[in-house]
Amino acid sequence: MSSRPSEEITNLEPSSPEATQKYIQESMSRIREFSKELQTFPEADMSGRKFGDEGIKILSSSLGYNKSLEYADFSANNITAVGSSEMRKYLRANSHLKTLNMSGNPIGDDGAGVLCDFLFTNGTLEKLQLNSCNISDEGAKLLANALKSNQTLVVLELNNNTIDYPGFAAIAEALIVNKTIRGVHLNGNYGGALGALALAKGLEQNKILREIHLHGNGMGNEGIRTLMEGLASSKAKLSSLDIGNNSIGPKGVYYVAEYMKKSKSIQWLNLYMNDIGDEGAEKIAEALKRNKTISTIDIGGNNITAAGATHIANALKDNSTITSLEMSYNPIGGDGAKILADTLKHNGNVQTLRLGWCQIGVKGAAAFAECLQYNSTMSTLDLRANGLGDEGAAILARSLKVVNETLTSLDLGFNEIRDNGAFALAQALKNNVDAAVTTLNLMNNFFTKYGKVALTEAKEHVCEVQDGKEINIFF
């Protein structure tokens, strides 16, 4: 059983200058009442309530008496280092806490230091979330020092802080010593090429890390080169790697591809929003022909055209491991879409395909309409914002009339579809009540009430004929 404060005690601070002292006192009183309840719950979700340091002081006292609390979420509560210090007093008495979320609180380096004191003595915490907490290099150094002695923490999240090279270097040094950390999240910091180099040195001597998230650190080609070399030398069996939005070009992705060819453990790879282009796509495709472990790959937003899509399609012919492929925000056009669709008719094992914002147009819609008549693996198809219009929607609707036992989710949002397209889709649903589709996203199109009514009636018809089968249609 989990607990969450009622709406009545959402804010300690007056909502307007006219708020009275009596209101504040009543709010405090309600928090005290709630704090008594917290003494028994195994999970406490107190996120986004803006309790501030004063409110947390009252609530956290209950945690010391709770002998079964395993999960505590204090995120987005305007807690500073002062509030963190109050929490530490009582958290020390807890012998079961496994997850502590302090994200979105301006605790800063001082607050991070306070939590480090807790890490030195705690013997149960497995996951610590400190995302968007105004932590800089000094705070990262303190946390890294705590990691050297802590023997329980498995996941550390420090996303969206202001950690630079010195902080990365300290964390890398800790990874050499620590024997429990499996996941490190450093997205949205300032590691740069030097931070990548520091991590590479730490990773070379690490044997236990399984996930590393470095999205948006401006590492560039040189930084990625050193990072990949460090990973290649490491004995850690890394399963997840996020290096999206790191200014990686064709030169840098070469080293990623080389690592992919050698890795026997990587399963999830994010290269989103770099600039690998068609040349880089070719390198990734060659690596995918040899890699037999990656099941999810994101190469969206990489300026890949139809030429690059051709390379990826060819790789899918020889790869049955990939189940999720994200290629959104690449200008592959109708030609690129057709190449992928033709390949996936009878090849690969892709279950989720995302091609939003790829300029595939009606030609691409027609290609996938035909693909769906033969494909037996795809369950999710995302074609958002591709200018399909009524014509593209009608073409896809015709394919929905054919029994497809696998496609459960179709996303056609942002496609300038009007009522005629809605009518075609509604009729397809009525004509094929056995279709597997359970989710149809049509948000941000141009339907009038007539198109919406037609879709609603189709949904109700399927429900009636199929003994309560639900189709979720969003418009």
Secondary structure, 3 states (H helix, E strand, C coil): CEECCCHHHCCCCCCCCCCCHHHHHHHHHHHHHHHHHCCCCCEEECCCCCCHHHHHHHHHHHHCCCCCCCEEECCCCCCCHHHHHHHHHHHCCCCCCCEEECCCCCCHHHHHHHHHHHHHHCCCCCEEECCCCCCCHHHHHHHHHHHHHCCCCCEEECCCCCCCHHHHHHHHHHHHHCCCCCEEECCCCCCHHHHHHHHHHHHHCCCCCCEEECCCCCCHHHHHHHHHHHHHHCCCCCCEEECCCCCCCHHHHHHHHHHHHHCCCCCEEECCCCCCHHHHHHHHHHHHHHCCCCCEEECCCCCCCHHHHHHHHHHHHCCCCCCEEECCCCCCHHHHHHHHHHHHCCCCCCCEEECCCCCCHHHHHHHHHHHHCCCCCCCEEECCCCCCHHHHHHHHHHHHCCCCCCCCEEECCCCCCCHHHHHHHHHHHHHCCCCCCCEEECCCCCCCHHHHHHHHHHHHHHHHHCCCCCCEEEC
